[in-house]
Amino acid sequence: EGQWTEGNGFCDHVDNILENISKNADIQCVKGTAHLPKGYSPKIFK
């Protein structure tokens, strides 16, 4: 209790959105937040 946990959050298709942003803008996009759950590794879309 009192810790952030992983889950789908408010958007269950955020990975698809970030992948499209990265591809269409031709930039890396990092999935993460200022409050990462313990043991979470940010996912980088290229």
JOHUSUL-V884153 format. One record per backbone hydrogen bond with DSSP energy under -0.5 kcal/mol. CO is the residue of the C=O (numbers start at 1). NH is the residue of the N-H. E is the energy in kcal/mol with one decimal. If there is no record, write none. Layout:
BEGIN
CO:NH:E / CO:NH:E
END
This chain:
BEGIN
4:38:-0.6 / 8:11:-1.0 / 11:14:-1.1 / 13:17:-1.7 / 14:18:-2.8 / 15:19:-2.3 / 16:20:-2.2 / 17:21:-2.4 / 18:22:-2.5 / 19:23:-2.4 / 20:24:-2.8 / 21:25:-2.4 / 22:26:-0.9 / 22:27:-1.3 / 29:31:-0.5 / 29:45:-3.0 / 30:32:-0.6 / 31:43:-1.1 / 34:36:-0.5 / 37:40:-2.3 / 40:42:-0.5 / 43:31:-3.3 / 43:45:-0.5 / 45:29:-2.1
END
